[in-house]
Each structure stands twice: as C-alpha cells, then as structure tokens.
Amino acid sequence: MDDYAHGLRKNWKQFSLLVLINAFVGAMLGMERSIFPEYAEQIFGIVSKSSLLSFIIVFWYK
C-alpha cells in the first residue's frame, strides 16, 4: 500500500526540478517588476505604479 518513496535522496531529481522551476519563476517575476514599469511608461505613457496595478488586474480577471 505504501508505494511512495520518501526522502530527498530517493527524490532528488524531482526536488531539483522543483528548485529549478521556482528559480525561473522568481527570475521572471523579478524582471517583470524591474522592466515592465519603464516599458509601460515609454510605450503607453503611464506611470510605474499604475502600470504594475494594471498588469495585476489584467491577469487577475483572466
């Protein structure tokens, strides 16, 4: 009944994949927070706080 492998040694591949995916997601969020406001100000003419808020609202309602 207990067919699951417990512990990091037995599941190191899955754990490494999880760490890698979290690193990429964190990097993407960091780039979005640092690049998007300046891009929105140059292209759309909106200030940084409203651009971040509009970005969050668009994906919140989707």
mmCIF file as Biopython writes it, N, C-alpha, C and O atoms, coordinates in Angstrom:
data_model
#
loop_
_atom_site.group_PDB
_atom_site.id
_atom_site.type_symbol
_atom_site.label_atom_id
_atom_site.label_alt_id
_atom_site.label_comp_id
_atom_site.label_asym_id
_atom_site.label_entity_id
_atom_site.label_seq_id
_atom_site.pdbx_PDB_ins_code
_atom_site.Cartn_x
_atom_site.Cartn_y
_atom_site.Cartn_z
_atom_site.occupancy
_atom_site.B_iso_or_equiv
_atom_site.auth_seq_id
_atom_site.auth_asym_id
_atom_site.pdbx_PDB_model_num
ATOM 1   N N  . MET A ? 1  ? 0.817   -1.197 0.000   1.0 0.0 1  A 1 
ATOM 2   C CA . MET A ? 1  ? 0.000   0.000  0.000   1.0 0.0 1  A 1 
ATOM 3   C C  . MET A ? 1  ? 0.862   1.263  0.000   1.0 0.0 1  A 1 
ATOM 4   O O  . MET A ? 1  ? 0.473   2.276  -0.582  1.0 0.0 1  A 1 
ATOM 5   N N  . ASP A ? 2  ? 2.010   1.212  0.638   1.0 0.0 2  A 1 
ATOM 6   C CA . ASP A ? 2  ? 2.892   2.382  0.706   1.0 0.0 2  A 1 
ATOM 7   C C  . ASP A ? 2  ? 3.931   2.298  -0.412  1.0 0.0 2  A 1 
ATOM 8   O O  . ASP A ? 2  ? 5.059   1.863  -0.178  1.0 0.0 2  A 1 
ATOM 9   N N  . ASP A ? 3  ? 3.555   2.717  -1.635  1.0 0.0 3  A 1 
ATOM 10  C CA . ASP A ? 3  ? 4.441   2.647  -2.789  1.0 0.0 3  A 1 
ATOM 11  C C  . ASP A ? 3  ? 5.217   3.944  -3.011  1.0 0.0 3  A 1 
ATOM 12  O O  . ASP A ? 3  ? 5.938   4.066  -4.001  1.0 0.0 3  A 1 
ATOM 13  N N  . TYR A ? 4  ? 5.082   4.893  -2.124  1.0 0.0 4  A 1 
ATOM 14  C CA . TYR A ? 4  ? 5.743   6.177  -2.282  1.0 0.0 4  A 1 
ATOM 15  C C  . TYR A ? 4  ? 7.149   6.117  -1.718  1.0 0.0 4  A 1 
ATOM 16  O O  . TYR A ? 4  ? 7.389   5.490  -0.686  1.0 0.0 4  A 1 
ATOM 17  N N  . ALA A ? 5  ? 8.075   6.773  -2.398  1.0 0.0 5  A 1 
ATOM 18  C CA . ALA A ? 5  ? 9.454   6.874  -1.917  1.0 0.0 5  A 1 
ATOM 19  C C  . ALA A ? 5  ? 9.587   8.178  -1.141  1.0 0.0 5  A 1 
ATOM 20  O O  . ALA A ? 5  ? 9.358   9.255  -1.690  1.0 0.0 5  A 1 
ATOM 21  N N  . HIS A ? 6  ? 9.950   8.085  0.115   1.0 0.0 6  A 1 
ATOM 22  C CA . HIS A ? 6  ? 10.078  9.266  0.967   1.0 0.0 6  A 1 
ATOM 23  C C  . HIS A ? 6  ? 11.541  9.682  1.070   1.0 0.0 6  A 1 
ATOM 24  O O  . HIS A ? 6  ? 12.447  8.853  0.979   1.0 0.0 6  A 1 
ATOM 25  N N  . GLY A ? 7  ? 11.754  10.976 1.261   1.0 0.0 7  A 1 
ATOM 26  C CA . GLY A ? 7  ? 13.094  11.494 1.472   1.0 0.0 7  A 1 
ATOM 27  C C  . GLY A ? 7  ? 13.686  12.148 0.241   1.0 0.0 7  A 1 
ATOM 28  O O  . GLY A ? 7  ? 13.281  11.865 -0.887  1.0 0.0 7  A 1 
ATOM 29  N N  . LEU A ? 8  ? 14.654  13.032 0.471   1.0 0.0 8  A 1 
ATOM 30  C CA . LEU A ? 8  ? 15.285  13.762 -0.638  1.0 0.0 8  A 1 
ATOM 31  C C  . LEU A ? 8  ? 16.241  12.892 -1.439  1.0 0.0 8  A 1 
ATOM 32  O O  . LEU A ? 8  ? 16.409  13.111 -2.639  1.0 0.0 8  A 1 
ATOM 33  N N  . ARG A ? 9  ? 16.865  11.917 -0.807  1.0 0.0 9  A 1 
ATOM 34  C CA . ARG A ? 9  ? 17.794  11.063 -1.563  1.0 0.0 9  A 1 
ATOM 35  C C  . ARG A ? 9  ? 17.089  10.263 -2.640  1.0 0.0 9  A 1 
ATOM 36  O O  . ARG A ? 9  ? 17.622  10.090 -3.736  1.0 0.0 9  A 1 
ATOM 37  N N  . LYS A ? 10 ? 15.926  9.787  -2.347  1.0 0.0 10 A 1 
ATOM 38  C CA . LYS A ? 10 ? 15.181  8.988  -3.319  1.0 0.0 10 A 1 
ATOM 39  C C  . LYS A ? 10 ? 14.489  9.865  -4.358  1.0 0.0 10 A 1 
ATOM 40  O O  . LYS A ? 10 ? 14.188  9.401  -5.457  1.0 0.0 10 A 1 
ATOM 41  N N  . ASN A ? 11 ? 14.237  11.106 -4.026  1.0 0.0 11 A 1 
ATOM 42  C CA . ASN A ? 11 ? 13.508  12.011 -4.920  1.0 0.0 11 A 1 
ATOM 43  C C  . ASN A ? 11 ? 14.334  13.228 -5.328  1.0 0.0 11 A 1 
ATOM 44  O O  . ASN A ? 11 ? 13.776  14.306 -5.531  1.0 0.0 11 A 1 
ATOM 45  N N  . TRP A ? 12 ? 15.629  13.078 -5.448  1.0 0.0 12 A 1 
ATOM 46  C CA . TRP A ? 12 ? 16.477  14.233 -5.717  1.0 0.0 12 A 1 
ATOM 47  C C  . TRP A ? 12 ? 16.212  14.836 -7.098  1.0 0.0 12 A 1 
ATOM 48  O O  . TRP A ? 12 ? 16.362  16.045 -7.274  1.0 0.0 12 A 1 
ATOM 49  N N  . LYS A ? 13 ? 15.821  14.019 -8.078  1.0 0.0 13 A 1 
ATOM 50  C CA . LYS A ? 13 ? 15.536  14.555 -9.417  1.0 0.0 13 A 1 
ATOM 51  C C  . LYS A ? 13 ? 14.293  15.447 -9.386  1.0 0.0 13 A 1 
ATOM 52  O O  . LYS A ? 13 ? 14.292  16.540 -9.951  1.0 0.0 13 A 1 
ATOM 53  N N  . GLN A ? 14 ? 13.262  14.983 -8.738  1.0 0.0 14 A 1 
ATOM 54  C CA . GLN A ? 14 ? 12.036  15.765 -8.651  1.0 0.0 14 A 1 
ATOM 55  C C  . GLN A ? 14 ? 12.260  17.042 -7.840  1.0 0.0 14 A 1 
ATOM 56  O O  . GLN A ? 14 ? 11.749  18.104 -8.196  1.0 0.0 14 A 1 
ATOM 57  N N  . PHE A ? 15 ? 13.015  16.939 -6.762  1.0 0.0 15 A 1 
ATOM 58  C CA . PHE A ? 15 ? 13.311  18.109 -5.938  1.0 0.0 15 A 1 
ATOM 59  C C  . PHE A ? 15 ? 14.146  19.129 -6.717  1.0 0.0 15 A 1 
ATOM 60  O O  . PHE A ? 15 ? 13.903  20.332 -6.618  1.0 0.0 15 A 1 
ATOM 61  N N  . SER A ? 16 ? 15.123  18.658 -7.487  1.0 0.0 16 A 1 
ATOM 62  C CA . SER A ? 16 ? 15.954  19.561 -8.287  1.0 0.0 16 A 1 
ATOM 63  C C  . SER A ? 16 ? 15.127  20.277 -9.347  1.0 0.0 16 A 1 
ATOM 64  O O  . SER A ? 16 ? 15.327  21.464 -9.603  1.0 0.0 16 A 1 
ATOM 65  N N  . LEU A ? 17 ? 14.195  19.549 -9.965  1.0 0.0 17 A 1 
ATOM 66  C CA . LEU A ? 17 ? 13.315  20.164 -10.950 1.0 0.0 17 A 1 
ATOM 67  C C  . LEU A ? 17 ? 12.438  21.234 -10.299 1.0 0.0 17 A 1 
ATOM 68  O O  . LEU A ? 17 ? 12.226  22.298 -10.881 1.0 0.0 17 A 1 
ATOM 69  N N  . LEU A ? 18 ? 11.939  20.965 -9.119  1.0 0.0 18 A 1 
ATOM 70  C CA . LEU A ? 18 ? 11.122  21.934 -8.395  1.0 0.0 18 A 1 
ATOM 71  C C  . LEU A ? 18 ? 11.919  23.196 -8.064  1.0 0.0 18 A 1 
ATOM 72  O O  . LEU A ? 18 ? 11.408  24.306 -8.209  1.0 0.0 18 A 1 
ATOM 73  N N  . VAL A ? 19 ? 13.147  23.036 -7.628  1.0 0.0 19 A 1 
ATOM 74  C CA . VAL A ? 19 ? 14.010  24.183 -7.323  1.0 0.0 19 A 1 
ATOM 75  C C  . VAL A ? 19 ? 14.297  24.988 -8.587  1.0 0.0 19 A 1 
ATOM 76  O O  . VAL A ? 19 ? 14.278  26.218 -8.549  1.0 0.0 19 A 1 
ATOM 77  N N  . LEU A ? 20 ? 14.562  24.313 -9.708  1.0 0.0 20 A 1 
ATOM 78  C CA . LEU A ? 20 ? 14.842  24.993 -10.966 1.0 0.0 20 A 1 
ATOM 79  C C  . LEU A ? 20 ? 13.624  25.783 -11.460 1.0 0.0 20 A 1 
ATOM 80  O O  . LEU A ? 20 ? 13.757  26.926 -11.900 1.0 0.0 20 A 1 
ATOM 81  N N  . ILE A ? 21 ? 12.460  25.179 -11.387 1.0 0.0 21 A 1 
ATOM 82  C CA . ILE A ? 21 ? 11.234  25.863 -11.819 1.0 0.0 21 A 1 
ATOM 83  C C  . ILE A ? 21 ? 10.975  27.082 -10.942 1.0 0.0 21 A 1 
ATOM 84  O O  . ILE A ? 21 ? 10.612  28.141 -11.455 1.0 0.0 21 A 1 
ATOM 85  N N  . ASN A ? 22 ? 11.154  26.953 -9.631  1.0 0.0 22 A 1 
ATOM 86  C CA . ASN A ? 22 ? 10.961  28.098 -8.734  1.0 0.0 22 A 1 
ATOM 87  C C  . ASN A ? 22 ? 11.967  29.209 -9.015  1.0 0.0 22 A 1 
ATOM 88  O O  . ASN A ? 22 ? 11.632  30.388 -8.906  1.0 0.0 22 A 1 
ATOM 89  N N  . ALA A ? 23 ? 13.190  28.847 -9.373  1.0 0.0 23 A 1 
ATOM 90  C CA . ALA A ? 23 ? 14.196  29.856 -9.708  1.0 0.0 23 A 1 
ATOM 91  C C  . ALA A ? 23 ? 13.788  30.621 -10.967 1.0 0.0 23 A 1 
ATOM 92  O O  . ALA A ? 23 ? 13.920  31.844 -11.016 1.0 0.0 23 A 1 
ATOM 93  N N  . PHE A ? 24 ? 13.294  29.911 -11.987 1.0 0.0 24 A 1 
ATOM 94  C CA . PHE A ? 24 ? 12.860  30.581 -13.212 1.0 0.0 24 A 1 
ATOM 95  C C  . PHE A ? 24 ? 11.644  31.467 -12.975 1.0 0.0 24 A 1 
ATOM 96  O O  . PHE A ? 24 ? 11.576  32.572 -13.513 1.0 0.0 24 A 1 
ATOM 97  N N  . VAL A ? 25 ? 10.698  31.010 -12.193 1.0 0.0 25 A 1 
ATOM 98  C CA . VAL A ? 25 ? 9.520   31.831 -11.895 1.0 0.0 25 A 1 
ATOM 99  C C  . VAL A ? 25 ? 9.936   33.080 -11.122 1.0 0.0 25 A 1 
ATOM 100 O O  . VAL A ? 25 ? 9.456   34.174 -11.421 1.0 0.0 25 A 1 
ATOM 101 N N  . GLY A ? 26 ? 10.811  32.939 -10.145 1.0 0.0 26 A 1 
ATOM 102 C CA . GLY A ? 26 ? 11.303  34.089 -9.395  1.0 0.0 26 A 1 
ATOM 103 C C  . GLY A ? 26 ? 12.054  35.074 -10.272 1.0 0.0 26 A 1 
ATOM 104 O O  . GLY A ? 26 ? 11.923  36.287 -10.109 1.0 0.0 26 A 1 
ATOM 105 N N  . ALA A ? 27 ? 12.837  34.551 -11.199 1.0 0.0 27 A 1 
ATOM 106 C CA . ALA A ? 27 ? 13.568  35.433 -12.110 1.0 0.0 27 A 1 
ATOM 107 C C  . ALA A ? 27 ? 12.609  36.192 -13.022 1.0 0.0 27 A 1 
ATOM 108 O O  . ALA A ? 27 ? 12.798  37.383 -13.268 1.0 0.0 27 A 1 
ATOM 109 N N  . MET A ? 28 ? 11.586  35.510 -13.522 1.0 0.0 28 A 1 
ATOM 110 C CA . MET A ? 28 ? 10.613  36.171 -14.394 1.0 0.0 28 A 1 
ATOM 111 C C  . MET A ? 28 ? 9.845   37.252 -13.636 1.0 0.0 28 A 1 
ATOM 112 O O  . MET A ? 28 ? 9.617   38.336 -14.173 1.0 0.0 28 A 1 
ATOM 113 N N  . LEU A ? 29 ? 9.449   36.974 -12.412 1.0 0.0 29 A 1 
ATOM 114 C CA . LEU A ? 29 ? 8.749   37.993 -11.629 1.0 0.0 29 A 1 
ATOM 115 C C  . LEU A ? 29 ? 9.661   39.168 -11.314 1.0 0.0 29 A 1 
ATOM 116 O O  . LEU A ? 29 ? 9.221   40.317 -11.332 1.0 0.0 29 A 1 
ATOM 117 N N  . GLY A ? 30 ? 10.915  38.894 -11.030 1.0 0.0 30 A 1 
ATOM 118 C CA . GLY A ? 30 ? 11.863  39.972 -10.774 1.0 0.0 30 A 1 
ATOM 119 C C  . GLY A ? 30 ? 12.080  40.847 -11.989 1.0 0.0 30 A 1 
ATOM 120 O O  . GLY A ? 30 ? 12.145  42.071 -11.873 1.0 0.0 30 A 1 
ATOM 121 N N  . MET A ? 31 ? 12.193  40.226 -13.161 1.0 0.0 31 A 1 
ATOM 122 C CA . MET A ? 31 ? 12.349  41.012 -14.383 1.0 0.0 31 A 1 
ATOM 123 C C  . MET A ? 31 ? 11.092  41.810 -14.684 1.0 0.0 31 A 1 
ATOM 124 O O  . MET A ? 31 ? 11.170  42.954 -15.131 1.0 0.0 31 A 1 
ATOM 125 N N  . GLU A ? 32 ? 9.932   41.210 -14.440 1.0 0.0 32 A 1 
ATOM 126 C CA . GLU A ? 32 ? 8.674   41.913 -14.693 1.0 0.0 32 A 1 
ATOM 127 C C  . GLU A ? 32 ? 8.546   43.137 -13.808 1.0 0.0 32 A 1 
ATOM 128 O O  . GLU A ? 32 ? 8.065   44.181 -14.249 1.0 0.0 32 A 1 
ATOM 129 N N  . ARG A ? 33 ? 8.976   43.015 -12.560 1.0 0.0 33 A 1 
ATOM 130 C CA . ARG A ? 33 ? 8.866   44.150 -11.637 1.0 0.0 33 A 1 
ATOM 131 C C  . ARG A ? 33 ? 9.888   45.240 -11.939 1.0 0.0 33 A 1 
ATOM 132 O O  . ARG A ? 33 ? 9.656   46.403 -11.609 1.0 0.0 33 A 1 
ATOM 133 N N  . SER A ? 34 ? 11.013  44.890 -12.560 1.0 0.0 34 A 1 
ATOM 134 C CA . SER A ? 34 ? 12.032  45.907 -12.818 1.0 0.0 34 A 1 
ATOM 135 C C  . SER A ? 34 ? 11.957  46.477 -14.242 1.0 0.0 34 A 1 
ATOM 136 O O  . SER A ? 34 ? 12.321  47.634 -14.453 1.0 0.0 34 A 1 
ATOM 137 N N  . ILE A ? 35 ? 11.503  45.703 -15.201 1.0 0.0 35 A 1 
ATOM 138 C CA . ILE A ? 35 ? 11.489  46.147 -16.597 1.0 0.0 35 A 1 
ATOM 139 C C  . ILE A ? 35 ? 10.135  46.709 -17.011 1.0 0.0 35 A 1 
ATOM 140 O O  . ILE A ? 35 ? 10.088  47.706 -17.732 1.0 0.0 35 A 1 
ATOM 141 N N  . PHE A ? 36 ? 9.044   46.106 -16.581 1.0 0.0 36 A 1 
ATOM 142 C CA . PHE A ? 36 ? 7.716   46.465 -17.060 1.0 0.0 36 A 1 
ATOM 143 C C  . PHE A ? 36 ? 7.318   47.918 -16.792 1.0 0.0 36 A 1 
ATOM 144 O O  . PHE A ? 36 ? 6.740   48.543 -17.681 1.0 0.0 36 A 1 
ATOM 145 N N  . PRO A ? 37 ? 7.595   48.491 -15.616 1.0 0.0 37 A 1 
ATOM 146 C CA . PRO A ? 37 ? 7.188   49.888 -15.393 1.0 0.0 37 A 1 
ATOM 147 C C  . PRO A ? 37 ? 7.834   50.867 -16.376 1.0 0.0 37 A 1 
ATOM 148 O O  . PRO A ? 37 ? 7.163   51.769 -16.878 1.0 0.0 37 A 1 
ATOM 149 N N  . GLU A ? 38 ? 9.110   50.699 -16.650 1.0 0.0 38 A 1 
ATOM 150 C CA . GLU A ? 38 ? 9.775   51.599 -17.591 1.0 0.0 38 A 1 
ATOM 151 C C  . GLU A ? 38 ? 9.241   51.397 -19.008 1.0 0.0 38 A 1 
ATOM 152 O O  . GLU A ? 38 ? 9.049   52.363 -19.746 1.0 0.0 38 A 1 
ATOM 153 N N  . TYR A ? 39 ? 9.006   50.163 -19.378 1.0 0.0 39 A 1 
ATOM 154 C CA . TYR A ? 39 ? 8.436   49.864 -20.695 1.0 0.0 39 A 1 
ATOM 155 C C  . TYR A ? 39 ? 7.042   50.478 -20.839 1.0 0.0 39 A 1 
ATOM 156 O O  . TYR A ? 39 ? 6.726   51.080 -21.865 1.0 0.0 39 A 1 
ATOM 157 N N  . ALA A ? 40 ? 6.226   50.322 -19.819 1.0 0.0 40 A 1 
ATOM 158 C CA . ALA A ? 40 ? 4.863   50.873 -19.866 1.0 0.0 40 A 1 
ATOM 159 C C  . ALA A ? 40 ? 4.885   52.390 -19.920 1.0 0.0 40 A 1 
ATOM 160 O O  . ALA A ? 40 ? 4.034   53.003 -20.564 1.0 0.0 40 A 1 
ATOM 161 N N  . GLU A ? 41 ? 5.848   52.997 -19.253 1.0 0.0 41 A 1 
ATOM 162 C CA . GLU A ? 41 ? 5.937   54.459 -19.278 1.0 0.0 41 A 1 
ATOM 163 C C  . GLU A ? 41 ? 6.368   54.955 -20.657 1.0 0.0 41 A 1 
ATOM 164 O O  . GLU A ? 41 ? 5.849   55.959 -21.144 1.0 0.0 41 A 1 
ATOM 165 N N  . GLN A ? 42 ? 7.306   54.263 -21.281 1.0 0.0 42 A 1 
ATOM 166 C CA . GLN A ? 42 ? 7.784   54.690 -22.600 1.0 0.0 42 A 1 
ATOM 167 C C  . GLN A ? 42 ? 6.753   54.425 -23.692 1.0 0.0 42 A 1 
ATOM 168 O O  . GLN A ? 42 ? 6.510   55.283 -24.542 1.0 0.0 42 A 1 
ATOM 169 N N  . ILE A ? 43 ? 6.156   53.257 -23.670 1.0 0.0 43 A 1 
ATOM 170 C CA . ILE A ? 43 ? 5.255   52.866 -24.759 1.0 0.0 43 A 1 
ATOM 171 C C  . ILE A ? 43 ? 3.850   53.425 -24.572 1.0 0.0 43 A 1 
ATOM 172 O O  . ILE A ? 43 ? 3.274   53.987 -25.504 1.0 0.0 43 A 1 
ATOM 173 N N  . PHE A ? 44 ? 3.293   53.273 -23.364 1.0 0.0 44 A 1 
ATOM 174 C CA . PHE A ? 44 ? 1.904   53.631 -23.137 1.0 0.0 44 A 1 
ATOM 175 C C  . PHE A ? 44 ? 1.718   54.962 -22.416 1.0 0.0 44 A 1 
ATOM 176 O O  . PHE A ? 44 ? 0.602   55.479 -22.355 1.0 0.0 44 A 1 
ATOM 177 N N  . GLY A ? 45 ? 2.795   55.524 -21.870 1.0 0.0 45 A 1 
ATOM 178 C CA . GLY A ? 45 ? 2.719   56.814 -21.208 1.0 0.0 45 A 1 
ATOM 179 C C  . GLY A ? 45 ? 2.041   56.786 -19.851 1.0 0.0 45 A 1 
ATOM 180 O O  . GLY A ? 45 ? 1.457   57.788 -19.436 1.0 0.0 45 A 1 
ATOM 181 N N  . ILE A ? 46 ? 2.105   55.664 -19.152 1.0 0.0 46 A 1 
ATOM 182 C CA . ILE A ? 46 ? 1.511   55.595 -17.815 1.0 0.0 46 A 1 
ATOM 183 C C  . ILE A ? 46 ? 2.623   55.437 -16.782 1.0 0.0 46 A 1 
ATOM 184 O O  . ILE A ? 46 ? 3.679   54.872 -17.065 1.0 0.0 46 A 1 
ATOM 185 N N  . VAL A ? 47 ? 2.366   55.947 -15.582 1.0 0.0 47 A 1 
ATOM 186 C CA . VAL A ? 47 ? 3.394   55.920 -14.545 1.0 0.0 47 A 1 
ATOM 187 C C  . VAL A ? 47 ? 3.545   54.510 -13.989 1.0 0.0 47 A 1 
ATOM 188 O O  . VAL A ? 47 ? 2.682   53.656 -14.193 1.0 0.0 47 A 1 
ATOM 189 N N  . SER A ? 48 ? 4.646   54.274 -13.288 1.0 0.0 48 A 1 
ATOM 190 C CA . SER A ? 48 ? 5.021   52.921 -12.902 1.0 0.0 48 A 1 
ATOM 191 C C  . SER A ? 48 ? 4.028   52.260 -11.950 1.0 0.0 48 A 1 
ATOM 192 O O  . SER A ? 48 ? 3.754   51.069 -12.097 1.0 0.0 48 A 1 
ATOM 193 N N  . LYS A ? 49 ? 3.485   52.985 -10.989 1.0 0.0 49 A 1 
ATOM 194 C CA . LYS A ? 49 ? 2.572   52.349 -10.042 1.0 0.0 49 A 1 
ATOM 195 C C  . LYS A ? 49 ? 1.282   51.924 -10.717 1.0 0.0 49 A 1 
ATOM 196 O O  . LYS A ? 49 ? 0.756   50.850 -10.428 1.0 0.0 49 A 1 
ATOM 197 N N  . SER A ? 50 ? 0.770   52.749 -11.605 1.0 0.0 50 A 1 
ATOM 198 C CA . SER A ? 50 ? -0.458  52.364 -12.293 1.0 0.0 50 A 1 
ATOM 199 C C  . SER A ? 50 ? -0.210  51.255 -13.309 1.0 0.0 50 A 1 
ATOM 200 O O  . SER A ? 50 ? -1.105  50.456 -13.583 1.0 0.0 50 A 1 
ATOM 201 N N  . SER A ? 51 ? 0.997   51.200 -13.870 1.0 0.0 51 A 1 
ATOM 202 C CA . SER A ? 51 ? 1.289   50.120 -14.816 1.0 0.0 51 A 1 
ATOM 203 C C  . SER A ? 51 ? 1.359   48.778 -14.110 1.0 0.0 51 A 1 
ATOM 204 O O  . SER A ? 51 ? 0.854   47.784 -14.630 1.0 0.0 51 A 1 
ATOM 205 N N  . LEU A ? 52 ? 1.971   48.729 -12.945 1.0 0.0 52 A 1 
ATOM 206 C CA . LEU A ? 52 ? 2.001   47.480 -12.185 1.0 0.0 52 A 1 
ATOM 207 C C  . LEU A ? 52 ? 0.602   47.077 -11.751 1.0 0.0 52 A 1 
ATOM 208 O O  . LEU A ? 52 ? 0.246   45.900 -11.807 1.0 0.0 52 A 1 
ATOM 209 N N  . LEU A ? 53 ? -0.182  48.037 -11.324 1.0 0.0 53 A 1 
ATOM 210 C CA . LEU A ? 53 ? -1.548  47.737 -10.906 1.0 0.0 53 A 1 
ATOM 211 C C  . LEU A ? 53 ? -2.376  47.235 -12.086 1.0 0.0 53 A 1 
ATOM 212 O O  . LEU A ? 53 ? -3.142  46.283 -11.938 1.0 0.0 53 A 1 
ATOM 213 N N  . SER A ? 54 ? -2.237  47.852 -13.240 1.0 0.0 54 A 1 
ATOM 214 C CA . SER A ? 54 ? -2.997  47.399 -14.411 1.0 0.0 54 A 1 
ATOM 215 C C  . SER A ? 54 ? -2.540  46.019 -14.860 1.0 0.0 54 A 1 
ATOM 216 O O  . SER A ? 54 ? -3.360  45.216 -15.306 1.0 0.0 54 A 1 
ATOM 217 N N  . PHE A ? 55 ? -1.246  45.726 -14.750 1.0 0.0 55 A 1 
ATOM 218 C CA . PHE A ? 55 ? -0.731  44.404 -15.093 1.0 0.0 55 A 1 
ATOM 219 C C  . PHE A ? 55 ? -1.332  43.338 -14.192 1.0 0.0 55 A 1 
ATOM 220 O O  . PHE A ? 55 ? -1.711  42.268 -14.668 1.0 0.0 55 A 1 
ATOM 221 N N  . ILE A ? 56 ? -1.422  43.615 -12.908 1.0 0.0 56 A 1 
ATOM 222 C CA . ILE A ? 56 ? -2.002  42.668 -11.951 1.0 0.0 56 A 1 
ATOM 223 C C  . ILE A ? 56 ? -3.489  42.493 -12.209 1.0 0.0 56 A 1 
ATOM 224 O O  . ILE A ? 56 ? -3.993  41.371 -12.172 1.0 0.0 56 A 1 
ATOM 225 N N  . ILE A ? 57 ? -4.190  43.568 -12.466 1.0 0.0 57 A 1 
ATOM 226 C CA . ILE A ? 57 ? -5.643  43.492 -12.691 1.0 0.0 57 A 1 
ATOM 227 C C  . ILE A ? 57 ? -5.969  42.711 -13.956 1.0 0.0 57 A 1 
ATOM 228 O O  . ILE A ? 57 ? -6.929  41.940 -13.971 1.0 0.0 57 A 1 
ATOM 229 N N  . VAL A ? 58 ? -5.188  42.897 -15.018 1.0 0.0 58 A 1 
ATOM 230 C CA . VAL A ? 58 ? -5.453  42.185 -16.260 1.0 0.0 58 A 1 
ATOM 231 C C  . VAL A ? 58 ? -5.357  40.673 -16.049 1.0 0.0 58 A 1 
ATOM 232 O O  . VAL A ? 58 ? -6.212  39.929 -16.529 1.0 0.0 58 A 1 
ATOM 233 N N  . PHE A ? 59 ? -4.338  40.218 -15.346 1.0 0.0 59 A 1 
ATOM 234 C CA . PHE A ? 59 ? -4.185  38.778 -15.146 1.0 0.0 59 A 1 
ATOM 235 C C  . PHE A ? 59 ? -5.073  38.261 -14.029 1.0 0.0 59 A 1 
ATOM 236 O O  . PHE A ? 59 ? -5.306  37.056 -13.941 1.0 0.0 59 A 1 
ATOM 237 N N  . TRP A ? 60 ? -5.568  39.132 -13.181 1.0 0.0 60 A 1 
ATOM 238 C CA . TRP A ? 60 ? -6.473  38.724 -12.111 1.0 0.0 60 A 1 
ATOM 239 C C  . TRP A ? 60 ? -7.838  38.355 -12.697 1.0 0.0 60 A 1 
ATOM 240 O O  . TRP A ? 60 ? -8.453  37.379 -12.267 1.0 0.0 60 A 1 
ATOM 241 N N  . TYR A ? 61 ? -8.309  39.127 -13.670 1.0 0.0 61 A 1 
ATOM 242 C CA . TYR A ? 61 ? -9.628  38.869 -14.254 1.0 0.0 61 A 1 
ATOM 243 C C  . TYR A ? 61 ? -9.586  37.806 -15.348 1.0 0.0 61 A 1 
ATOM 244 O O  . TYR A ? 61 ? -10.639 37.351 -15.792 1.0 0.0 61 A 1 
ATOM 245 N N  . LYS A ? 62 ? -8.440  37.414 -15.778 1.0 0.0 62 A 1 
ATOM 246 C CA . LYS A ? 62 ? -8.350  36.427 -16.852 1.0 0.0 62 A 1 
ATOM 247 C C  . LYS A ? 62 ? -8.640  35.098 -16.347 1.0 0.0 62 A 1 
ATOM 248 O O  . LYS A ? 62 ? -8.614  34.130 -17.107 1.0 0.0 62 A 1 
#
